[in-house]
Amino acid sequence: MNVIIIEDEKPAARRLGRLLSDLEVEVSTMLHSVEESIKWFQNHPHPDLIFLDIQLSDGLSFEIFDVVEVKSAIIFTTAFDEYALQAFKLNSIDYLLKPIDDEELERAVKKYRDFKPNQHKISVDFEDIKKLLADPLEREYKKRFTVKVGQHLKIINAEDVECFYSENKGTYATTSEGRNYLLDTTLEQLEEELSPKIFFRVSRKFYVNINHIKDIISYTNSRLQLKLNHFNGQEIIVSRERVRDFKLWLE
């Protein structure tokens, strides 16, 4: 079995290689970017199986197959949330959600081995997957919130919210006026309502608006601390496991 890994994080690629070696699957090549992968495919026979990360350092891995016609089975390795996974399951051998679990990897490899005699029938529709990935960015998101202030109702535009945060079992919005308002919702519900182009959940407690970030400071344990224009409550820390995605979101 000729196997390659396309993964921009070299430690993650090496770990996946070791896990596959334990399953008696030897990886012949590790590629780390769209550009490197295109050049490799143009000059080498296509492998039997690709372990494919979705988001590489220089773009989405689908861009590889805009240039090269894929002739290999694919197992996706992805940090994307559940909304995209159904397409991966329908259009590939399998998907593995990062961090990759040993038992899930073993099941995926077994699935490929069982599928291998019919490998020529495998068809990956990258356009359908790209559309599914794009849809969450194109749909309509919540533009305003209504909050109760005394006997009055106040309308708050989402673009004026510097951050949403949870405190004492309540969910609050801090506006560009420096005011805090209690909302009748949860951060989990907001996760479905906020535009991912504008808002990012940096931790269990905080969503921040990219347009109101004043400063980003290196913090302990490879984390980041954020300063907003008017929010002066508890520290806003980007959790370590979200730092990489946060940096990509900023670009």
Long-range contacts (C-beta under 8 A, 24 or more apart in sequence): 1-25, 1-26, 1-48, 1-49, 2-28, 2-45, 2-47, 2-48, 2-49, 3-27, 3-28, 3-47, 3-48, 3-49, 3-50, 3-51, 4-28, 4-29, 4-30, 4-31, 4-47, 4-49, 4-50, 4-51, 5-29, 5-30, 5-31, 5-50, 5-51, 6-30, 6-31, 6-32, 6-37, 6-50, 6-51, 6-52, 6-53, 6-56, 6-61, 6-64, 7-31, 7-32, 7-51, 7-53, 7-56, 7-77, 8-32, 8-33, 8-53, 8-55, 8-56, 8-57, 9-53, 12-53, 12-98, 15-100, 16-51, 16-77, 16-100, 16-105, 19-100, 19-102, 19-105, 20-51, 20-105, 20-109, 22-102, 23-105, 23-106, 23-109, 25-109, 32-56, 32-57, 33-57, 33-58, 34-58, 34-59, 34-60, 34-61, 34-63, 34-64, 37-61, 37-64, 38-64, 38-67, 38-68, 41-68, 42-67, 42-68, 46-70, 46-71, 46-72, 47-72, 48-72, 48-73, 48-116, 48-119, 49-73, 49-74, 49-75, 49-93, 49-112, 50-74, 50-75, 51-75, 51-77, 51-96, 52-76, 52-77, 53-77, 53-78, 54-78, 54-79, 54-80, 54-84, 54-133, 55-79, 55-80, 55-248, 60-130, 60-133, 62-126, 62-129, 62-130, 65-124, 65-126, 66-126, 70-124, 70-126, 73-112, 73-115, 73-116, 73-119, 73-122, 74-122, 74-124, 75-108, 75-112, 79-245, 80-133, 83-132, 83-136, 84-129, 84-132, 84-133, 86-132, 87-128, 87-129, 87-132, 88-129, 91-123, 91-124, 91-125, 91-126, 91-128, 91-129, 92-122, 92-124, 93-122, 136-196, 137-195, 137-196, 137-197, 141-193, 141-194, 141-195, 142-193, 142-194, 145-173, 145-181, 145-183, 147-173, 147-181, 147-182, 147-183, 147-184, 149-181, 154-181, 156-181, 158-194, 158-195, 158-198, 159-198, 159-209, 159-211, 161-209, 162-208, 162-209, 162-212, 162-228, 162-229, 162-230, 162-231, 163-206, 163-207, 163-208, 163-209, 163-212, 163-228, 163-231, 163-236, 164-190, 164-194, 164-199, 164-206, 164-207, 165-205, 165-206, 165-207, 165-233, 165-234, 165-236, 166-204, 166-205, 167-205, 167-233, 167-234, 174-228, 174-230, 174-231, 174-233, 175-230, 176-212, 176-229, 176-230, 177-230, 178-230, 178-231, 178-232, 180-233, 196-249, 200-245, 200-246, 200-249, 201-242, 202-226, 202-236, 202-237, 202-238, 202-239, 202-242, 202-246, 203-236, 203-237, 203-238, 203-239, 203-242, 204-239, 205-234, 206-236, 208-236, 210-249, 210-250
